[in-house]
Amino acid sequence: GLEAHESLMTDFNNGALKYVDLKNATADALVSLTAKFAEQKKIIKDDKRRYKDLIKASSADIRKRAQETVREVKELAGLGNVKY
């Protein structure tokens, strides 16, 4: 993490940075990052129904708000009696 970054920057600034050290630190960071993604994916996959329900509920709220906005715009534009 931060320690590896500081160490690599120190080596770089001293002109002593080795490609192998940079490559290994990058690989370790990528493994750590992808492990977090895999963990989140598993959590979502294990509780798929709850997430689908949340998406459906938020979609309904968003749709309702969008319809209200369209209605307000039509009224402001003088098109309140036009149906779509």
Phi and psi in degrees as a GROMACS rama.xvg file:
@    title "Ramachandran Plot"
@    xaxis  label "Phi"
@    yaxis  label "Psi"
@TYPE xy
-67.2582  -38.2059  LEU-2
-63.0976  -42.4383  GLU-3
-63.9415  -41.5407  ALA-4
-61.0329  -48.0681  HIS-5
-61.7881  -41.3594  GLU-6
-64.1706  -44.0913  SER-7
-64.9012  -40.3625  LEU-8
-65.6345  -38.5581  MET-9
-62.575  -47.1141  THR-10
-60.883  -42.0166  ASP-11
-61.409  -48.9551  PHE-12
-64.0177  -27.9717  ASN-13
-88.0732  -1.90459  ASN-14
74.6814  20.9492  GLY-15
-115.545  14.106  ALA-16
-71.4059  128.22  LEU-17
-104.565  139.842  LYS-18
-56.5746  -40.9497  TYR-19
-62.0435  -37.7159  VAL-20
-68.1885  -41.4327  ASP-21
-64.6313  -43.8805  LEU-22
-61.5591  -44.9649  LYS-23
-66.0624  -41.3106  ASN-24
-65.3219  -40.1509  ALA-25
-64.7316  -44.1454  THR-26
-61.7661  -44.0348  ALA-27
-61.6809  -41.759  ASP-28
-64.7166  -41.1659  ALA-29
-66.8907  -39.5632  LEU-30
-62.9321  -43.97  VAL-31
-62.5955  -44.3009  SER-32
-64.1687  -46.5102  LEU-33
-69.1196  -28.92  THR-34
-64.6687  -39.0996  ALA-35
-64.5242  -41.6898  LYS-36
-62.5297  -43.3289  PHE-37
-63.6026  -38.6545  ALA-38
-65.0683  -44.5412  GLU-39
-64.2787  -39.4745  GLN-40
-61.8981  -41.0495  LYS-41
-65.0469  -41.5591  LYS-42
-60.9545  -45.7061  ILE-43
-66.3959  -42.4437  ILE-44
-65.4122  -37.174  LYS-45
-69.2053  -25.115  ASP-46
-122.336  43.7202  ASP-47
-57.1267  -42.6435  LYS-48
-60.0397  -45.2228  ARG-49
-61.8071  -42.2834  ARG-50
-68.0958  -37.4298  TYR-51
-63.9604  -40.98  LYS-52
-64.6075  -40.5671  ASP-53
-61.8935  -41.9394  LEU-54
-65.2522  -43.7218  ILE-55
-61.6889  -43.1578  LYS-56
-65.1538  -43.8202  ALA-57
-69.5491  -34.0832  SER-58
-63.5762  -40.711  SER-59
-64.4796  -42.5542  ALA-60
-63.5527  -42.9909  ASP-61
-64.5757  -43.6948  ILE-62
-60.7276  -43.8649  ARG-63
-61.8712  -44.6887  LYS-64
-64.4803  -40.3608  ARG-65
-63.4714  -41.407  ALA-66
-63.4112  -39.5564  GLN-67
-63.9729  -41.2439  GLU-68
-64.0994  -44.358  THR-69
-61.1056  -42.6978  VAL-70
-60.9589  -45.0576  ARG-71
-62.7538  -43.3525  GLU-72
-64.1027  -43.2845  VAL-73
-61.9318  -40.6122  LYS-74
-65.1175  -43.0292  GLU-75
-65.5331  -32.8281  LEU-76
-86.8937  -0.878976  ALA-77
78.2984  21.8974  GLY-78
-112.89  28.5867  LEU-79
-58.8014  -27.5214  GLY-80
-94.731  1.89581  ASN-81
-87.1308  127.724  VAL-82
-95.3345  151.058  LYS-83
